[in-house]
Amino acid sequence: MDAQNFTWIPVGTTIPEDLIDVLLFDEKDGQWIGYYFRDTGHFIRAVDGAILKNISHWMPLPANPR
């Protein structure tokens, strides 16, 4: 069985790749699936396209089941 390391990554350390869905932690609104949009420098909530302004951490989503 493959084990994945699910560790929160501070946005001050690194940001996710452009336009790739990740799990985001917003200090005001909790956890969301979203992505980073490099052209604007914003984190975007995937469900409705809202800009998330209080993102402190992120982590990759797990791999799809086999």
C-alpha positions as CSV (number, residue, x, y, z in Angstrom):
1,M,0.0,0.0,0.0
2,D,1.3,3.4,-0.9
3,A,1.4,5.9,1.9
4,Q,1.0,9.6,1.1
5,N,2.2,12.4,3.4
6,F,-0.6,14.8,4.0
7,T,1.2,17.8,5.6
8,W,-0.1,21.4,5.5
9,I,2.3,23.7,3.6
10,P,2.5,27.3,4.7
11,V,1.9,29.7,1.8
12,G,4.9,31.7,3.1
13,T,7.1,28.7,2.2
14,T,5.8,27.8,-1.2
15,I,2.6,28.2,-3.3
16,P,1.0,25.5,-5.3
17,E,1.4,25.1,-9.1
18,D,-0.8,27.4,-11.2
19,L,-4.4,26.2,-11.7
20,I,-4.0,22.8,-10.0
21,D,-6.7,21.9,-7.5
22,V,-5.4,21.6,-3.9
23,L,-6.9,21.6,-0.4
24,L,-6.7,25.2,1.0
25,F,-7.0,26.4,4.6
26,D,-8.6,29.8,4.9
27,E,-8.1,31.2,8.5
28,K,-11.6,32.7,8.4
29,D,-13.6,30.2,6.4
30,G,-11.9,26.8,6.9
31,Q,-11.0,24.2,4.4
32,W,-11.8,24.4,0.7
33,I,-10.8,22.8,-2.6
34,G,-9.4,25.5,-4.8
35,Y,-6.4,26.6,-6.8
36,Y,-3.8,29.4,-7.1
37,F,-4.2,31.7,-10.1
38,R,-0.7,33.1,-10.8
39,D,-1.8,35.8,-13.2
40,T,-3.7,37.6,-10.3
41,G,-1.9,36.2,-7.3
42,H,-5.2,35.0,-5.8
43,F,-6.4,31.7,-4.4
44,I,-9.7,30.7,-6.0
45,R,-12.4,28.5,-4.4
46,A,-13.3,25.8,-7.0
47,V,-17.0,25.4,-6.1
48,D,-17.9,29.0,-7.0
49,G,-14.9,30.9,-8.2
50,A,-14.7,33.2,-5.2
51,I,-11.4,34.7,-4.2
52,L,-10.2,33.4,-0.8
53,K,-8.2,36.1,0.9
54,N,-7.1,34.4,4.2
55,I,-5.2,31.4,2.9
56,S,-2.5,30.4,5.3
57,H,-1.8,26.8,4.2
58,W,-2.4,24.3,1.4
59,M,-1.8,20.6,0.6
60,P,-2.0,18.5,-2.5
61,L,-5.2,16.4,-2.9
62,P,-4.8,12.7,-2.6
63,A,-4.4,10.5,-5.7
64,N,-7.5,9.0,-7.3
65,P,-8.3,5.5,-6.1
66,R,-7.0,2.7,-8.3
